[in-house]
Amino acid sequence: MSKVKRNRIKVIGCIIVAVVIVCVGNWLYKGRRVHFADDKMRQVICLELGKDKNSHDVTYRDLETIEELEIGPVGEFETIIDVAKCKNLKTLRVNRSIGRGKTCFELYEITETGKRYYPPLSKKKMERMQKDLEKILKSARKIEVFGFSNINDTFDIPDIDFLKYGKNIKDIDISYSNIKDYSVLENCSKLESVDLWHSNIESADTLLKLKNVKKFWLTGTPLAENEEEISKLQKAFPDAWIITE
């Protein structure tokens, strides 16, 4: 056997060994137990995985199986950064009402009238949640559906700049928001559905810069009451479904 052939075999052998080491290391890494930054989020994720809410036996491999999360009132959490560990997440809804049929319904406080209680957020906590959402969208890059609600003025964030990291988002759902500037949506080039119901958007200019949108839900917005602005939108998207009532 020639020296060149022997060297080639050695190189191939080294590559195979390296690949095996990487695969085994990755398998062991994903089998580690997750340390959660927020215990309430641990409970939400445990229930989503079909585990007992008091379980501490959650691995990174378990988190890879989660494709959808509906997070109730954000005031219930100190941080939502644990969501960033769910790398295969496709749908994320924040500060939304959790229905009685949902697995984590029991975790959230109900008022005497039977309505969901939304704890108020301090300015500091609001800023933390915005930073968390930025990190989540940077990490969980498969998210296609994203939404949040400012119901009862409990998640009144000043801007949505974190959405510039939502490159794969196809469906945006923002309700009761006081935000006026939606120019960041230009970064979400795959957007097909934009729901801004009961939000404070006034002009169609930002939306006109989008390309592939098939549905706009604008009920309860100042924009919906402006026939001239809606006309611009209809002209730019003649085949889109534009809901204003």
Disulfide bonds with the S-S distance in Angstrom:
none
